[in-house]
């Protein structure tokens, strides 16, 4: 046999192995086709600007990922963090005092995402290993819920808010996948309704499903009048409103649709308006893949560097309780705000979180 034939045969064998591996990886996910709406033009209140360019940074002493931020009456900040930019193997809840001093509020050993203090001073939080938890002022952790009322696991609890009546509302991104960066990518490519919005009653200790089948359920915020709760449907670029009172009680409807990016955290301001933080702007390559199941399998099987990538882009949206966009704040190059996973408005400043940032952003609002 000639050397040429041997070489050709070897190349063919290698190609067959590569193709087989691509097929195995591609068929390890179960994607669903979805045609995204044409993304909106950045004009009017959405017009691109550079307002976030002068955002200050609050250091986290080497920790990463302040996905959500809480404040107290003394001006202290609280956030959940993980040990490295892409390392989620260990975590803490940090406390940062007004001088910038960083200390450990609770050693959770895991990444905590959304969080909110209740009236008793307990920090209600979404723990990526435990579920919905409560951390008392002494740092003791109690698991409130790790499954819904039907026994479906809450594998990826995301954000939480507490209503004036004490009811706890929280989202779960997935009941099929626990948290990891590879699993997040699976969820994005599969585009399946695997999340939900839930209510936890601290008196009865029972969970009630309010919205089932959400697409990467994320940020949660209760209205000032406690008549509705908002939830970010990240992968569908929309915010859903669930009515708690009134003639539409128990119904869900669109609050905002066809947003210019991936909506992450939602918080209510003292005037009843809402702040929405975006992970990044929309990714054209991902939008082009979503309608085609075969292409999604193929691209998912490729090396990570060949797949659609998130680019640094800071985007914050301010809306009223009717869903009218009041103003947007941009950092187009992501120089100071590479992402905005959550926004906490406090005493004239916006405190800006990020799933994979090593700091908290601090932006001074115009008076």
Beta strands, then each sheet from edge to edge (+ up, - down):
strand 1: 56-59
strand 2: 69-71
strand 3: 77-82
strand 4: 91-96
strand 5: 102-106
strand 6: 112-117
strand 7: 123-127
strand 8: 131-135
strand 9: 141-145
strand 10: 157-162
strand 11: 168-172
strand 12: 195-201
strand 13: 206-214
strand 14: 217-222
strand 15: 228-233
strand 16: 238-243
strand 17: 252-256
strand 18: 261-268
strand 19: 274-281
strand 20: 314-319
strand 21: 325-331
strand 22: 343-346
strand 23: 349-352
strand 24: 359-364
sheet 1: 1+ 24- 23+ 22-
sheet 2: 2+ 3- 4+ 5-
sheet 3: 6+ 7- 8+ 9-
sheet 4: 10+ 11- 12+ 13-
sheet 5: 14+ 15- 16+ 17-
sheet 6: 18+ 19- 20+ 21-
end
